[in-house]
Amino acid sequence: MAGNRALAAKIPREEADYFFQMLPDIHEFNDVSDALLDSNSADLRDRVKKIFSGPDMERDEKDGSSGASRNTLFELLVATFLKQAGLPIDLTGITDVVTEFEGREFVIEAKRPLSKTGIQGCVRNARSQLERRFAHGKGEDIGVIALSCSRIFTGGTLVGHDLDKQAIHEMLKTFHINLVNQYKDEWLHSGAVDLVLLYTSIASSMERPEFQGYLTASVNGHSEPVTIERVRRFNQYFQPKLGNLARSRPLP
């Protein structure tokens, strides 16, 4: 802890922010490594290589191509969350991640828009992918879109200095509520989409390096009642396993 304070004291605020902006990437990859990298999957190895192919800083991403490395990290982070919750994961198919709950497949497309104007395009792309996946019938499988909104929230530069954990938690919660209220009718109007998961993270301190993430869900009210209830039970099982939605941990 003393070393962290010394670092903050010696490095100018602007330069310190440069390092702290990387904390979510560091922690998220550490989570992925702990959860998944004992696998011998060639597909997983290819995805990990892709993670290290992009720009060092999130703020230097200019388009979908330069953002591909962190997009891949988010796909694996979703798989990590599921595995941490004790659910099986499959990364070998045409869909980003597949898990199983109550004997039904949850088919997940993970997207990471770089700006608020890119949200709808990412959702339309994910929805089209799910519709193609279910082209021959959806049965009782569940279609899920997972959106990382971190880049939108931080702009690739924001660090939560001088705010305690609860203040950051409330900021992220309000951010998600506003997104859901603004976009949920568009997100969930397709029969292929039963659930949208939102995830946002931010480096939340310079004095004590840590990051905090927030995860929430929006359920498709147009789905069949049995599907809605299954998705709700999934949320009730899945989200508390991740620390009751909030994730925060100190830098090792």
N, C-alpha and C positions, 0 to 999 in steps of 0.2 A: 504494500500500500504506500509506504514512504517513497519507494522508487517511482510509483505512478505520479505522486505529487511533485517529485523532483522533475520528472519528465515534463509535466504540465508547466512547471515554473521556468524551465530552461528553454523550451521551444515556444516561439511566438504562436499566438492563438491560431493564425491562419495555417501555419505549418502543422500544428498539432491536429487541427481539424482534418487535414489530409490523411493522417494516420488513423484517426478515430472513425473516419468514414468507411474504412475497410473492416471495421470490427464485425458487422453483420456477416460479411463474406467469410471471414475467418471462423466465426462460431458456427455458421451454417455448414461450411465444409467439414469442420470438425465433427459435427453431429452426423453428417453423411458418412464420413470415414468410420466412425465408431459403429454405425448401424449396418453399413452395407459392404464395406470393402474387404470383408472376409469371403466374399463370393468369388468364384472363378469364372463368372459370366464374361464372355468376350464382349457382349453388348454393353455391360456395365463398364468394362475397362475403356471401351471407346468413348462412352459418355464422360468418364472422368478426364480423359485426355482433352476432350472438347472444352471442359471447364477452364483449363489453363491456356486456352488459345485466344482469349479476348483481351481487351484493355485492362490495365491494372485498376483503374478507378471507374466506378459506375458512372460518374459525371462525364466521362469521355465516350460513352456510348452514343452514337449518332443515329443509328438505324437498327433494323432487325438483325442485320448481319453482324454488326459489332456487339450486339446484345446477346448473341447466340450462346456464349459461354455461360453467362448468368441465367439465361433461360434454361439451359441444361441443368445447372445447379439447382434451380427451383424444382424441376421435375424430380430430381433425386431427393430433394428435401421433402417433397410431398410423400414419396415412398418411405422416407425415414420416419416421418410423423406416424404413418400407418404402422410401420414395424414397431416403433416405440409403444404404440397403443396395443400391441399384441396381435395385430391383424396380418394375414399373409399378403405378400406382394408378388406381382409378376411384372417384370420389366422387359419381357422378350417379345411381346406382341406388337401390333401396329399402333396400339394406343400407348400414351405415355406411361401410365401406371394402371394396373388392374388389381383390385383387392376383392375379398369375399367377406360377406357378413350375412348371417342367417341363411346360408346356402345360396345367396344371390350374388352375382358379380356386380361390383361397383366399378364402372369403366370411367377413367379419369383423364381428361385433357388438361394439361397445365400450361398456362399462358402468363406472360409478364409484359404488360404494356409499358412503353417508355414514357408515355405522357397520358394525360386524361383524354386527349383527343384520340388516342389509340385504343381506348378501352373497347369500344364497340367493334372495331375491326378484329381485335383478338377474340372477342366473344363470338362473333360471326364465324370466324375460322374454326374455333373449337366446336361450335354447334354443328357446322358442316361436317367436321370429322366424326362427331358422334352420330350424326344422321347416316353417314356412309357406313359406319360400323354396324348400325342397326338396320341397314337397308333391307335385310331379309327377315326382319322381325325382331322386336325388342324383348318380347316375353316379359319376364319380371326382373330383368337386369336394370340397373340404375345408372343413368347418365349424369356425370359430374364434370363441372368446369371448376378448376382451381385457378384463382387469379392472384398473382403476387402484385401488390399495389405499392411496394416499397419505393420504387423509382418515382412514382407519381407523388407520394407523400414527401419524400426528401428532396426531389429534384436532383438527386445524386450528390448533394452538398450539405443538407441539413443535419446537424448534430444537436441532440437535446440537452445542451448545457444548462445548468442551473435549474433543472426540473427534477423533482423526485419521481420515483417509480409510479406512484399513483397518478401524478399529473400526466406523465407520458401515457399511462394506461388509458386515462380518460380521453386524451387527445386522439389516440388510435381508435378507440371505441366510437367516438363521435365521427371521425373520418369514415369509418366503415358504415355507420348508420346512414350518413349522408349519401354515400355511394349506393347503398341498397335502395334507399328511397328514390334516388334519381333514376336508377337503371333497371330495377328488378323486373318491371313489366317486359322490357325488351330482352333481358337475360333469360327469362324463364317462360317465354311464350311458346317455345318449341316443345313438342312432346318428347324429344330426345333428351331434354335437359331436366333433371329432377332436383338437382342441388347445385348451388354455386357456393364455393368456399373462398373466402377472402383472407389473405395473409399480408401483413405489413410489419416491417421491422425497422428499427432505427438505433444507432449508437446513442446511448442515453446519458453518458457522463464523460467528462474529461478527467475529473479528479479520481474517479473510480471506474476504470474502463469496463463497460458492460454493454449489452444490447438487449433490447426488449422487443418482442414480437407479439402480435395480436391476431387471433384467428376467430373468424365468425362464419356463419352460414345463413343462406337464404333458401328456403324450401319452395318448390314449385307447387303453388296451390291448384294448378290445373291438372296435376297428376292424379292417378287413381287413388282413392282413399287408402287402399292397402299399401301402396307405394309411399304415400306421405307418412303413414305411420312407421313403415320400415326405416325411412330416411331419418325420421325423428329419433327412433331408437338408436340408429347408427350415431347420430350426433350426441345423444345422451351417453353412449358408451365411449365414443372416440375422443371428444374434446376434453373431458375431465382428465383423461390419461395424459394430456399435454400440459398439465399444471393449471387446469381450470381456465384455459384460453390464454393466459398471460405467460410469456416465457422470458425469463431474465436470468442471466448468470454472469459472474465476474470473469474477466479475462484470466486464463490459467497463468 
